[in-house]
Amino acid sequence: MLACNLLKMNNKNPKCNLCLSEVRLIFKSKILNKYDVSYFQCKKCKHIQTEHPYWLKEAYSSAIADADTGLLSRNLTLSKISAGVIYFLFNKDSKHMDYAGGYGVFTRLMRDIGFDYYWEDLKSENVFAKNFEADKRTKFQVVTSFEFLEHVKDPLKEIKNIFNKYNNEALLFSTMLYKEPLDKDWWYFAFGAGQHVSFYQLSTLRYIANRLGLYLYSNGVNVHIMSKKPVSHIKFVLLSRFWFIFYFWVYLRMKSKTFADHLMMINRK
């Protein structure tokens, strides 16, 4: 309790976790149905952050929130979006990796489509992509990380670490962009689960990309790329918004790794 009170004292004059600019208090809400938490918006980069997230250990008693009923449908959709983006904008035959990949559902789906995909998550058990854990010595062209940035206090540090660790060419990620005027009841705040502590506008993502010397591309809603090299913004928007058209083209031209992976794991035993 003393530690919690000290943290609250330190939140009296907070700065933006991204750009260290002044922030303004925009509202307070109850997290995990018990903690009264302040939310701040940066006056410069528009990053929204909670006060110091002292409740995260409790929030992550399970790696996946019980209320995340969209887990499977989200992975199905994002795998089809990613298939089109990687096939048409990058090298479909390169190795790729899913960072903060949860139980490995997305990695398994991408291998089922035919991509050489790998998994990493420091907080979750690998259930569906066993034997395809990422090796940091491997060169990955595209790293994906979906529904991750809203979980971290310092997104600039996290993204920088991904590029430094894997020397990847691009980071394909999802996070919902908030609109103004801000709706305090926006479902994406996820007060009940307590795992979302950072929120973004396009200007926030631009700030991160500029700091890291990366190109930023966004569909303006929820799917984005930061890349070391330029890609076609128009193609990316089309691929991420009309994925249901392009996915079938990819599906018909890729060779699934489902059975090959099955044989490999049997032969390992």
C-alpha positions as CSV (number, residue, x, y, z in Angstrom):
1,M,0.0,0.0,0.0
2,L,2.9,2.4,0.8
3,A,4.5,1.7,-2.6
4,C,1.2,2.4,-4.3
5,N,0.8,5.7,-2.5
6,L,4.4,6.7,-3.4
7,L,3.7,6.0,-7.0
8,K,0.6,8.1,-6.9
9,M,2.6,11.0,-5.4
10,N,5.0,10.7,-8.4
11,N,2.1,11.0,-10.8
12,K,1.3,14.6,-9.7
13,N,3.5,16.1,-12.3
14,P,3.8,13.4,-15.0
15,K,5.5,13.9,-18.4
16,C,4.8,12.1,-21.7
17,N,6.4,8.7,-21.8
18,L,7.3,9.2,-25.4
19,C,8.4,12.8,-25.9
20,L,8.7,14.1,-22.3
21,S,6.4,17.0,-23.1
22,E,3.7,18.2,-20.7
23,V,0.5,16.2,-20.4
24,R,-3.0,17.1,-19.3
25,L,-5.4,15.0,-17.2
26,I,-8.3,14.0,-19.4
27,F,-10.3,11.7,-17.1
28,K,-10.1,9.1,-14.3
29,S,-11.6,5.6,-14.4
30,K,-11.7,2.5,-12.3
31,I,-9.3,-0.2,-13.4
32,L,-9.9,-3.9,-12.6
33,N,-13.0,-2.6,-10.8
34,K,-10.9,-1.5,-7.9
35,Y,-8.2,1.1,-8.7
36,D,-8.9,4.7,-9.5
37,V,-6.5,5.6,-12.3
38,S,-5.7,8.8,-14.1
39,Y,-5.4,9.1,-17.9
40,F,-3.2,11.8,-19.4
41,Q,-2.9,13.1,-23.0
42,C,0.4,14.6,-24.3
43,K,-0.1,18.2,-25.6
44,K,2.5,17.6,-28.3
45,C,2.4,14.0,-29.7
46,K,-1.2,13.2,-28.5
47,H,-0.1,10.0,-26.8
48,I,-2.5,8.9,-24.1
49,Q,-1.1,7.1,-21.1
50,T,-2.2,6.0,-17.7
51,E,-0.5,7.0,-14.5
52,H,2.3,4.6,-13.6
53,P,0.6,1.1,-14.1
54,Y,1.3,-0.4,-10.7
55,W,-1.6,-2.9,-11.3
56,L,-0.2,-4.7,-14.3
57,K,1.1,-7.7,-12.4
58,E,-2.4,-8.4,-11.2
59,A,-3.8,-7.7,-14.7
60,Y,-1.5,-10.2,-16.2
61,S,-2.4,-13.0,-13.8
62,S,-3.5,-14.5,-17.1
63,A,-1.6,-13.6,-20.3
64,I,-4.8,-13.3,-22.3
65,A,-7.7,-11.4,-20.7
66,D,-10.8,-13.4,-20.1
67,A,-12.9,-10.8,-21.8
68,D,-10.9,-11.1,-25.0
69,T,-13.6,-13.0,-26.8
70,G,-12.3,-11.8,-30.2
71,L,-9.0,-13.5,-29.9
72,L,-9.6,-16.2,-32.6
73,S,-11.6,-14.1,-35.1
74,R,-9.0,-11.3,-34.8
75,N,-6.1,-13.7,-35.5
76,L,-8.0,-15.1,-38.5
77,T,-8.5,-11.7,-40.0
78,L,-5.0,-10.4,-39.2
79,S,-3.4,-13.5,-40.7
80,K,-5.2,-12.8,-44.0
81,I,-4.2,-9.1,-43.9
82,S,-0.6,-10.1,-43.2
83,A,-0.5,-12.7,-45.9
84,G,-1.4,-10.1,-48.5
85,V,1.0,-7.4,-47.1
86,I,3.9,-9.8,-47.0
87,Y,3.2,-11.4,-50.3
88,F,2.9,-8.2,-52.3
89,L,5.1,-5.8,-50.4
90,F,7.9,-8.0,-49.1
91,N,9.6,-11.4,-49.8
92,K,7.1,-14.2,-49.3
93,D,10.0,-16.7,-49.0
94,S,11.8,-15.0,-46.2
95,K,11.6,-15.9,-42.5
96,H,9.1,-13.8,-40.6
97,M,8.2,-13.7,-36.9
98,D,5.3,-12.8,-34.6
99,Y,6.4,-10.8,-31.5
100,A,4.3,-11.0,-28.3
101,G,2.6,-13.8,-30.1
102,G,0.4,-15.0,-27.3
103,Y,-0.5,-18.7,-27.5
104,G,0.9,-19.0,-31.0
105,V,-2.4,-19.0,-32.9
106,F,-1.2,-16.3,-35.4
107,T,2.1,-18.1,-36.1
108,R,0.3,-21.4,-36.7
109,L,-2.1,-19.7,-39.1
110,M,0.7,-18.1,-41.1
111,R,2.5,-21.4,-41.4
112,D,-0.8,-23.0,-42.5
113,I,-1.0,-20.4,-45.3
114,G,2.6,-21.2,-46.3
115,F,4.9,-18.6,-44.8
116,D,8.0,-19.5,-42.8
117,Y,6.8,-18.0,-39.6
118,Y,8.2,-18.0,-36.0
119,W,6.9,-17.0,-32.5
120,E,8.1,-15.1,-29.5
121,D,6.3,-14.0,-26.3
122,L,8.0,-13.5,-22.9
123,K,4.7,-13.5,-21.0
124,S,2.7,-16.4,-22.6
125,E,3.0,-20.1,-23.2
126,N,3.5,-21.3,-26.8
127,V,0.6,-23.7,-27.3
128,F,0.0,-23.8,-31.1
129,A,3.5,-23.0,-32.6
130,K,5.7,-25.3,-30.6
131,N,9.1,-26.0,-32.3
132,F,8.9,-22.7,-34.1
133,E,10.2,-20.4,-31.4
134,A,12.2,-17.5,-32.8
135,D,16.0,-17.5,-32.5
136,K,17.5,-14.0,-32.2
137,R,20.4,-15.0,-34.4
138,T,17.9,-15.5,-37.3
139,K,17.3,-12.7,-39.8
140,F,13.6,-12.0,-40.0
141,Q,12.3,-9.7,-42.7
142,V,9.0,-8.8,-41.3
143,V,8.1,-8.9,-37.6
144,T,4.4,-8.7,-36.7
145,S,3.1,-7.6,-33.4
146,F,-0.6,-7.3,-33.0
147,E,-2.5,-5.7,-30.1
148,F,0.8,-5.1,-28.3
149,L,1.6,-1.4,-28.3
150,E,-1.4,-0.5,-26.1
151,H,0.0,-2.8,-23.4
152,V,3.4,-1.1,-23.0
153,K,4.4,2.0,-21.0
154,D,7.3,3.0,-23.3
155,P,6.4,2.1,-26.9
156,L,9.4,3.9,-28.4
157,K,11.7,1.7,-26.3
158,E,9.8,-1.5,-27.3
159,I,9.9,-0.8,-31.0
160,K,13.5,0.2,-30.9
161,N,14.3,-3.1,-29.1
162,I,12.5,-5.1,-31.7
163,F,14.5,-3.6,-34.6
164,N,17.8,-3.9,-32.7
165,K,17.2,-7.5,-31.6
166,Y,16.0,-8.9,-34.9
167,N,17.4,-6.5,-37.4
168,N,14.1,-6.8,-39.3
169,E,13.2,-4.7,-42.3
170,A,9.7,-3.9,-41.1
171,L,7.3,-4.0,-38.2
172,L,3.7,-4.7,-39.1
173,F,1.4,-4.1,-36.2
174,S,-2.1,-3.2,-35.1
175,T,-3.5,-0.8,-32.5
176,M,-6.7,1.2,-32.7
177,L,-6.2,4.9,-33.3
178,Y,-8.4,7.0,-31.1
179,K,-10.6,9.9,-32.4
180,E,-11.3,13.3,-31.0
181,P,-13.4,14.4,-29.3
182,L,-12.5,11.5,-27.1
183,D,-15.1,9.2,-25.8
184,K,-14.3,8.1,-22.3
185,D,-16.5,5.0,-22.8
186,W,-14.4,3.8,-25.8
187,W,-14.3,0.0,-25.5
188,Y,-10.6,0.0,-26.4
189,F,-9.7,1.5,-23.0
190,A,-10.5,-2.0,-21.6
191,F,-10.8,-0.8,-18.0
192,G,-12.0,-4.2,-16.7
193,A,-9.0,-6.1,-18.0
194,G,-6.5,-3.4,-17.0
195,Q,-3.9,-4.3,-19.6
196,H,-4.2,-1.3,-22.0
197,V,-2.0,1.6,-20.8
198,S,-1.1,3.4,-24.0
199,F,-3.2,4.9,-26.8
200,Y,-2.3,6.5,-30.1
201,Q,-3.2,8.9,-32.8
202,L,-1.5,8.9,-36.2
203,S,0.6,11.8,-35.0
204,T,1.9,9.7,-32.1
205,L,3.0,6.9,-34.5
206,R,4.6,9.5,-36.7
207,Y,6.6,10.8,-33.8
208,I,7.9,7.3,-33.0
209,A,8.8,6.5,-36.6
210,N,10.6,9.9,-37.0
211,R,12.6,9.3,-33.8
212,L,13.7,5.9,-35.1
213,G,14.3,6.9,-38.7
214,L,11.6,4.7,-40.1
215,Y,8.9,5.1,-42.7
216,L,5.3,4.9,-41.4
217,Y,2.3,3.7,-43.3
218,S,-1.2,3.3,-41.9
219,N,-4.6,2.4,-43.0
220,G,-5.9,5.2,-40.8
221,V,-7.8,2.8,-38.5
222,N,-5.9,-0.1,-36.9
223,V,-3.1,-1.6,-39.0
224,H,0.2,0.1,-39.5
225,I,3.8,-0.5,-40.8
226,M,7.1,1.0,-39.7
227,S,9.7,0.1,-42.3
228,K,13.4,0.8,-42.9
229,K,12.6,1.0,-46.6
230,P,9.7,2.8,-48.4
231,V,6.8,0.7,-49.6
232,S,3.7,1.7,-51.6
233,H,1.3,3.4,-49.2
234,I,-1.6,3.0,-51.7
235,K,-0.9,-0.8,-51.9
236,F,-0.7,-1.1,-48.2
237,V,-4.1,0.7,-47.6
238,L,-5.7,-1.5,-50.3
239,L,-4.2,-4.7,-48.9
240,S,-5.2,-3.9,-45.3
241,R,-8.7,-2.7,-46.0
242,F,-9.7,-5.0,-48.9
243,W,-7.8,-8.1,-47.6
244,F,-10.7,-10.4,-48.4
245,I,-10.0,-9.9,-52.1
246,F,-6.2,-10.3,-52.1
247,Y,-6.1,-13.2,-49.6
248,F,-7.5,-15.7,-52.0
249,W,-4.9,-14.8,-54.6
250,V,-2.2,-15.5,-52.0
251,Y,-3.9,-18.7,-50.7
252,L,-4.0,-20.2,-54.2
253,R,-0.3,-19.5,-54.8
254,M,1.3,-20.5,-51.4
255,K,2.0,-24.0,-50.3
256,S,0.8,-24.7,-46.8
257,K,3.3,-26.0,-44.2
258,T,0.6,-27.7,-42.1
259,F,1.4,-31.3,-43.1
260,A,5.2,-30.7,-43.5
261,D,5.3,-29.3,-40.0
262,H,3.3,-32.4,-38.8
263,L,5.9,-34.7,-40.4
264,M,8.8,-32.8,-39.0
265,M,7.5,-33.0,-35.4
266,I,6.7,-36.7,-35.7
267,N,10.3,-37.4,-36.9
268,R,11.7,-35.4,-34.0
269,K,10.2,-37.7,-31.4
